[in-house]
Amino acid sequence: MRWTDTMDIALSLDEAHPDADVKLLRFTDLHRWVVELPDFDDDPEKSSEGILEAIQMAWLAERD
């Protein structure tokens, strides 16, 4: 997965952290969790606030 795979990342995060309060998640924690995903294969430095927000919104949408 790459940073642009927001829905795939959101699905993987939901599996890895089913009890996470996505609305209150800090971007620093979200970044770390994405980078720690076993299928994530992108440069950790290429993330941005906009990308992390898109991942967070996709994760919230998945939960609804």
Summary of the structure (lengths in Angstrom):
residues: 64
radius of gyration: 10.3
end to end distance: 23.0
largest distance: 29.9
contacts: 155
relative contact order: 0.27
helix: 66%
strand: 0%
